[in-house]
Amino acid sequence: MQTPCGMEVDETLYGNIRMTDVIPTDGRTLGRCICIITGASKGFGRALAHQVCCWLKPGSVLLLVARSETLLQELKEELKGFAVEQQLLVNCIVADLSTQKGVNEAVRVARLESEKENDHVLLINNAASLGDISQFSSFTDLDVVNSYMSLNISSALVLTAGMLQVFPRRPGLRWTVVNLSSVFATEALPSWVLYCTAKAARKMMFSVLAVGEPNVRVLSYSPGPLDTGMQKDILRMTGVDNHPFPCKDSAVKLMKLLLDDDFASGTHIDFFSV
Ligand SMILES: NC(=O)c1ccc[n+]([C@@H]2O[C@H](COP(=O)([O-])OP(=O)(O)OC[C@H]3O[C@@H](n4cnc5c(N)ncnc54)[C@H](OP(=O)(O)O)[C@@H]3O)[C@@H](O)[C@H]2O)c1
């Protein structure tokens, strides 16, 4: 079976969803889209880039942001065959999003695409880090804390604001922002003060966007435990095995939410409830 954009999909079960279950029967796609994925070099962002490609109309642009140029180029190469066939432009943006320079670079490259005819802007704020999991009383250094919050909170705000300026809302333009969240946006876990605080702040940040910009669709998605470097770090540092799922399982569910597009803007949706 093929997606409306021509990608062959299989009958494999991803979690409790098959790719063929995701295919909208009315031919819905993400449209002629400019899609920006942060943290695309590995883990969930990388798996998501593969999924997003299946639902983009010809002429769409996919911008992949991360620090590792090698891994981004490798991903671009993986997507090449389909991108050529479907006339998608895939570009890598090598940027450290914890810095103003890095955010500026992502916005600059997106601006170069802003004159193109697009009917959808899709910004996926996925880049994040786990940070130090030490007890609360150990965080006495303001620079250490600020540096963590800079990537995990501030950059998502500044990047989203920059993109909103580059692509003003107008009739006929669908605008969607996804915030990669976590159960720890709402649940406190001992020693996870950095991660829990950042995810909680981001959840509120994007709720504020949803109420302030009714023409922007905003989704905070908690992807479940994923088989990425982050879970490996958790296992190494805490000894806790969260029995992670393949990233593709969760990426397919996020695609379903985006294609159905019937979530309440600003809502927080967990992998297990899709
Ligand atoms: N893994 C889980 O179980 C889990 C569970 C719940 C929520 N989440 C959330 O899901 C998202 C993806 O997590 P993941 O497990 O895929 O993480 P990951 O494997 O650690 O990947 C993180 C991505 O962010 C990029 N990144 C990190 N620091 C960056 C910086 N300063 N500037 C630009 N890019 C940067 C990394 O690329 P470079 O190193 O190349 O820059 C990488 O592509 C995160 O928001 C995470 O909090 C994950």
The ligand as a Tripos MOL2 file, in Angstrom:
@<TRIPOS>MOLECULE
LIG
   48    52     1     0     0
SMALL
NO_CHARGES

@<TRIPOS>ATOM
      1 N1         14.4850    8.8970   24.8550 N.am      1 LIG1
      2 C1         13.3910    8.8380   25.5910 C.2       1 LIG1
      3 O1         13.0640    7.8120   26.1770 O.2       1 LIG1
      4 C2         12.5000   10.0510   25.7020 C.ar      1 LIG1
      5 C3         11.3600    9.9620   26.5130 C.ar      1 LIG1
      6 C4         10.5190   11.0740   26.6110 C.ar      1 LIG1
      7 C5         10.8170   12.2260   25.9120 C.ar      1 LIG1
      8 N2         11.9340   12.2900   25.1320 N.ar      1 LIG1
      9 C6         12.1980   13.5150   24.4050 C.3       1 LIG1
     10 O2         12.2410   13.2130   23.0210 O.3       1 LIG1
     11 C7         13.1720   14.0800   22.3760 C.3       1 LIG1
     12 C8         14.1990   13.2720   21.5950 C.3       1 LIG1
     13 O3         14.9130   12.4820   22.5220 O.3       1 LIG1
     14 P1         15.9900   11.3850   22.0630 P.3       1 LIG1
     15 O4         15.9190   10.2940   23.0430 O.co2     1 LIG1
     16 O5         15.8490   11.1220   20.6240 O.co2     1 LIG1
     17 O6         17.3350   12.1910   22.3340 O.3       1 LIG1
     18 P2         18.8090   11.8930   21.7800 P.3       1 LIG1
     19 O7         18.9030   10.5490   21.1640 O.co2     1 LIG1
     20 O8         19.7170   12.2560   22.8880 O.co2     1 LIG1
     21 O9         18.9370   12.9630   20.5800 O.3       1 LIG1
     22 C9         18.9140   14.3170   20.8950 C.3       1 LIG1
     23 C10        19.0020   15.1100   19.6050 C.3       1 LIG1
     24 O10        19.1270   16.4940   19.9560 O.3       1 LIG1
     25 C11        20.2950   17.0340   19.3350 C.3       1 LIG1
     26 N3         20.9080   18.0450   20.1960 N.ar      1 LIG1
     27 C12        21.3660   17.8890   21.4390 C.ar      1 LIG1
     28 N4         21.9310   19.0200   21.8710 N.ar      1 LIG1
     29 C13        21.8290   19.9120   20.8590 C.ar      1 LIG1
     30 C14        22.2460   21.2550   20.6820 C.ar      1 LIG1
     31 N5         22.9040   21.9200   21.6430 N.pl3     1 LIG1
     32 N6         21.9610   21.8700   19.5150 N.ar      1 LIG1
     33 C15        21.3210   21.2100   18.5210 C.ar      1 LIG1
     34 N7         20.9060   19.9420   18.6300 N.ar      1 LIG1
     35 C16        21.1630   19.3030   19.7830 C.ar      1 LIG1
     36 C17        21.2170   15.8360   19.1130 C.3       1 LIG1
     37 O11        22.0560   16.0330   17.9840 O.3       1 LIG1
     38 P3         23.6000   16.4900   18.0700 P.3       1 LIG1
     39 O12        24.2140   15.7780   19.2160 O.co2     1 LIG1
     40 O13        24.1220   16.0990   16.7140 O.co2     1 LIG1
     41 O14        23.5440   17.9750   18.2470 O.co2     1 LIG1
     42 C18        20.2180   14.7440   18.7740 C.3       1 LIG1
     43 O15        19.8960   14.7860   17.3950 O.3       1 LIG1
     44 C19        13.7580   14.9560   23.4690 C.3       1 LIG1
     45 O16        13.0430   16.1620   23.5420 O.3       1 LIG1
     46 C20        13.5330   14.1360   24.7220 C.3       1 LIG1
     47 O17        13.4940   14.9120   25.8890 O.3       1 LIG1
     48 C21        12.7800   11.2180   25.0150 C.ar      1 LIG1
@<TRIPOS>BOND
     1     1     2 1
     2     2     3 2
     3     2     4 1
     4     4     5 ar
     5     4    48 ar
     6     5     6 ar
     7     6     7 ar
     8     7     8 ar
     9     8     9 1
    10     8    48 ar
    11     9    10 1
    12     9    46 1
    13    10    11 1
    14    11    12 1
    15    11    44 1
    16    12    13 1
    17    13    14 1
    18    14    15 2
    19    14    16 1
    20    14    17 1
    21    17    18 1
    22    18    19 2
    23    18    20 1
    24    18    21 1
    25    21    22 1
    26    22    23 1
    27    23    24 1
    28    23    42 1
    29    24    25 1
    30    25    26 1
    31    25    36 1
    32    26    27 ar
    33    26    35 ar
    34    27    28 ar
    35    28    29 ar
    36    29    30 ar
    37    29    35 ar
    38    30    31 1
    39    30    32 ar
    40    32    33 ar
    41    33    34 ar
    42    34    35 ar
    43    36    37 1
    44    36    42 1
    45    37    38 1
    46    38    39 2
    47    38    40 1
    48    38    41 1
    49    42    43 1
    50    44    45 1
    51    44    46 1
    52    46    47 1
@<TRIPOS>SUBSTRUCTURE
     1 LIG1         1 GROUP 0 **** ****
